[in-house]
């Protein structure tokens, strides 16, 4: 049984990590968050300690290190995006391997910094890249590899996840903290595209504001117009008023159905990490570089072939 601590215990994604720790037969020893809305701990790790000050949390972990029976093995990081690097570094220096939500960090330079800290501490960092474990995505990857066609696949990515007014008041609405829409809600899709279709060859940004972004990515084996939004008015008529989220990937005109199958992906990610097959810094580098380039790009007029269909409603 491995012993875990969790940073960001009150966050949206934290219960999936708590559930994964429990379902893999391990123990959540303590948690930390500046907010105290963490009642979910009672059902998943009722004996876990909890702290709202990082100083007390870190002091507790150093106390646990004094004995082989109590010292921690892993720290899971579910804090806001802009704190990931600092919390990962702290976890490594506490003598733990670290499992972190995406985006791991906003730039390749910070990945390099984390590599140095890995070397200094002898600990490892693992990134949650859960779409790589989704059965529909794995089947698509196998199909693409099997076909080995000369022309590129025509892919279309659309992700609209409606968010209320609270979003812009939270850290997620602050681009200094979330790094913007393309990073915050798109990074795992960009990782999935690389995972399935190979190295990125071209990236163009067509539109970006605080609520939505659109662009074009070209990979070794695919051309991908993409559209991301948190604006409910962007939902297609077919789902508006029926569901708050629309998630679509089309490959050569065929819809890839992956709206389900997300429930256990964090647990599967933890199983792979614990088995020594987790995704590390270099696995995350491609999607980190992709969102970093999108964030720095200046929007430009879309060529007809590269434009996402929803772009016409925006320009």
C-alpha positions in Angstrom: 0.0 0.0 0.0 1.4 3.4 -1.1 0.8 6.5 1.0 -0.4 9.7 -0.7 -0.8 13.4 0.0 -3.0 15.6 -2.1 -2.5 19.3 -2.9 -5.7 21.1 -4.1 -8.1 18.8 -2.2 -11.1 21.2 -2.6 -10.7 21.5 -6.4 -13.1 20.2 -9.1 -10.8 17.3 -10.2 -9.6 16.3 -6.7 -12.3 13.7 -6.0 -11.2 11.7 -9.1 -7.7 11.5 -7.6 -9.1 10.5 -4.2 -11.2 7.8 -5.8 -8.2 6.6 -7.9 -6.0 6.4 -4.8 -8.7 4.3 -3.0 -9.6 2.1 -6.0 -5.9 1.2 -6.5 -5.7 0.0 -2.9 -3.7 2.8 -1.6 -4.1 5.4 1.2 -4.7 9.1 1.2 -2.8 10.2 4.4 -3.3 14.0 4.2 -4.6 16.8 2.0 -4.1 20.5 1.6 -6.2 23.3 0.2 -6.7 27.0 1.1 -10.4 26.2 0.9 -12.1 23.9 3.4 -15.0 22.5 1.3 -13.5 19.0 1.3 -16.3 16.9 2.8 -15.8 14.4 0.0 -12.8 13.1 2.0 -15.2 11.6 4.5 -16.5 9.0 2.0 -13.1 8.3 0.4 -10.4 8.7 3.0 -12.1 9.4 6.4 -8.9 9.2 8.4 -7.0 11.6 6.2 -5.5 14.7 7.9 -6.2 18.0 6.3 -4.6 21.4 6.4 -5.5 24.9 5.0 -2.0 26.3 5.5 0.8 25.0 3.3 3.3 25.6 6.1 1.5 23.2 8.4 0.9 20.7 5.6 4.6 20.6 4.7 5.7 20.4 8.3 3.4 17.4 8.8 5.0 15.7 5.7 8.5 16.3 7.0 7.4 14.7 10.4 6.0 11.7 8.5 9.4 11.3 6.8 11.1 10.4 10.1 9.8 6.9 9.9 9.7 4.4 7.1 6.3 3.3 8.3 4.7 6.7 7.9 6.7 8.5 5.1 4.8 9.3 1.9 5.4 7.8 -1.5 3.4 10.2 -3.7 2.0 13.7 -3.7 -0.8 14.4 -6.1 -1.2 17.9 -7.4 -4.7 19.2 -8.3 -4.1 22.9 -7.6 -4.8 25.8 -10.0 -2.6 25.7 -13.2 -0.3 28.5 -12.2 0.7 26.8 -9.0 1.6 23.4 -10.5 5.3 24.1 -11.0 5.8 25.3 -7.4 3.7 22.5 -5.9 5.5 19.8 -8.0 8.9 21.2 -7.0 7.8 21.1 -3.3 6.6 17.5 -3.6 9.9 16.4 -5.1 11.9 18.1 -2.5 9.8 16.5 0.2 11.1 13.2 -1.1 8.0 12.1 -3.0 7.2 11.2 -6.6 4.5 13.6 -7.9 1.4 13.0 -10.0 0.0 16.2 -11.5 -3.0 17.2 -13.4 -2.6 18.9 -16.8 -1.4 21.3 -17.9 1.8 20.3 -16.1 3.3 23.7 -16.7 2.7 26.4 -19.3 6.0 26.3 -21.2 8.9 24.0 -22.2 11.3 26.1 -20.2 9.5 25.2 -17.0 9.6 21.5 -18.1 13.3 21.8 -18.3 13.4 23.4 -14.8 11.4 20.4 -13.5 13.8 18.0 -15.1 16.6 19.6 -13.1 14.7 19.2 -9.9 14.0 15.5 -10.8 17.7 15.0 -11.2 18.5 16.9 -7.9 16.0 14.9 -5.9 16.0 11.5 -7.6 12.2 11.6 -7.7 9.8 11.3 -10.6 7.0 13.4 -12.1 4.0 11.9 -13.8 1.3 13.7 -15.8 -2.3 12.7 -16.0 -2.9 12.3 -19.7 -6.1 10.3 -19.4 -7.4 10.4 -23.0 -4.4 8.1 -23.9 -6.3 5.4 -21.9 -9.7 6.0 -23.5 -10.7 2.9 -25.4 -12.2 4.8 -28.4 -8.9 6.9 -28.7 -6.8 3.7 -28.5 -8.9 2.1 -31.2 -8.5 5.2 -33.4 -4.7 5.2 -32.8 -4.6 1.5 -33.9 -6.7 2.2 -37.0 -4.4 5.1 -38.0 -1.3 3.0 -37.5 -2.8 0.1 -39.4 -3.9 2.0 -42.5 -0.5 3.8 -43.2 -2.1 5.9 -45.9 -0.1 8.4 -48.0 -2.6 11.3 -47.7 -3.5 12.8 -44.3 -6.6 12.1 -42.3 -9.2 15.0 -42.3 -10.0 15.6 -38.6 -12.3 18.1 -36.9 -12.2 18.8 -33.2 -15.0 20.6 -31.4 -15.3 20.9 -27.6 -17.9 23.2 -26.0 -18.3 23.0 -22.2 -20.7 25.6 -20.9 -19.6 27.5 -17.9 -21.6 30.0 -15.9 -20.6 33.5 -14.7 -18.6 32.1 -11.8 -15.9 30.9 -14.3 -14.6 34.4 -15.1 -14.6 35.3 -11.4 -12.5 32.2 -10.5 -8.8 31.6 -11.2 -9.9 29.9 -14.4 -11.0 33.2 -15.9 -7.7 34.9 -15.2 -5.2 34.1 -18.1 -2.3 34.7 -15.8 -3.5 31.7 -13.7 -5.2 29.4 -16.2 -3.1 30.4 -19.2 -6.3 30.8 -21.3 -9.0 28.7 -22.8 -6.8 26.7 -25.3 -4.6 25.7 -22.4 -7.1 25.1 -19.7 -9.7 23.1 -21.6 -7.8 22.1 -24.7 -4.4 20.7 -23.5 -5.6 17.1 -23.2 -7.2 17.1 -26.6 -4.0 18.5 -28.2 -2.1 15.7 -26.4 -4.5 13.1 -27.7 -4.1 14.5 -31.3 -0.3 14.1 -31.0 -0.7 10.6 -29.5 -2.8 9.4 -32.4 -1.5 11.4 -35.4 2.2 12.0 -34.7 4.4 15.1 -34.6 2.9 18.6 -35.1 4.0 20.3 -38.3 1.9 23.4 -38.4 -0.1 25.5 -36.0 -2.3 28.6 -36.9 -4.5 30.5 -34.5 -7.7 31.9 -36.2 -9.6 33.4 -33.2 -9.2 33.8 -29.5 -10.9 35.6 -26.6 -11.6 34.9 -23.0 -14.4 32.4 -23.8 -13.4 30.6 -27.0 -10.6 29.9 -29.4 -10.2 28.4 -32.9 -7.4 27.4 -35.1 -5.7 24.7 -37.2 -3.1 22.1 -36.4 -1.4 19.9 -38.9 0.2 16.6 -37.8 2.2 14.0 -39.6 -1.0 12.1 -40.3 -3.8 14.6 -40.0 -5.2 18.0 -40.7 -7.2 19.4 -37.8 -9.4 22.5 -37.6 -10.3 22.9 -33.9 -12.8 24.9 -31.9 -12.9 25.3 -28.1 -15.5 27.2 -26.1 -17.1 27.7 -22.6 -19.9 29.8 -24.2 -23.3 27.9 -24.1 -24.4 29.9 -27.2 -21.9 28.0 -29.3 -23.7 24.7 -28.6 -25.2 23.2 -31.8 -29.0 23.4 -32.0 -29.2 19.6 -31.8 -28.0 19.6 -28.2 -28.8 23.1 -27.0 -31.1 23.0 -23.9 -30.6 19.2 -23.6 -26.9 19.0 -22.5 -24.3 21.5 -21.4 -21.4 19.9 -23.2 -20.7 19.0 -26.8 -17.6 17.0 -27.5 -16.9 15.9 -31.1 -14.0 14.4 -33.0 -14.6 13.6 -36.7 -12.1 11.6 -38.6 -12.6 11.5 -42.4 -16.3 12.3 -41.9 -16.9 9.7 -39.2 -17.8 10.7 -35.7 -15.5 9.2 -33.1 -17.8 8.4 -30.2 -16.0 9.1 -26.9 -18.6 11.0 -24.8 -18.7 8.1 -22.4 -15.9 6.1 -20.9 -14.4 8.9 -18.8 -15.4 7.7 -15.4 -12.4 5.4 -14.6 -9.7 7.1 -16.6 -8.0 8.6 -13.6 -8.0 5.2 -11.9 -6.5 3.7 -15.0 -3.8 6.4 -15.0 -2.9 5.7 -11.4 -2.7 1.9 -12.2 -0.3 2.6 -15.0 1.8 4.9 -12.8 2.0 2.4 -10.0 2.9 -0.3 -12.5 5.9 1.8 -13.7 4.3 2.8 -17.0 3.2 6.4 -16.2 3.6 9.3 -18.5 6.5 11.6 -17.5 7.9 15.0 -18.5 8.9 14.1 -22.0 5.5 12.6 -22.7 4.0 15.9 -21.7 6.4 18.1 -23.7 4.5 18.0 -27.0 1.2 19.3 -25.6 2.9 21.9 -23.4 4.8 23.2 -26.5 1.6 23.2 -28.5 -0.5 25.3 -26.0 2.5 27.6 -25.4 2.7 28.3 -29.2 -1.1 28.9 -29.4 -0.9 31.3 -26.5 1.8 33.3 -28.1 0.3 33.3 -31.6 -1.4 36.3 -33.2 -4.8 35.3 -34.9 -4.7 35.4 -38.6 -7.3 35.0 -41.4 -8.2 31.3 -42.0 -7.6 29.6 -45.3 -10.9 27.9 -46.4 -9.4 24.4 -46.0 -8.1 25.1 -42.5 -11.2 26.8 -41.0 -13.4 25.1 -38.5 -17.1 25.3 -39.5 -18.0 27.2 -36.3 -15.5 30.0 -37.2 -18.0 31.5 -39.6 -20.2 32.5 -36.7 -17.3 34.4 -35.0 -15.8 36.5 -37.8 
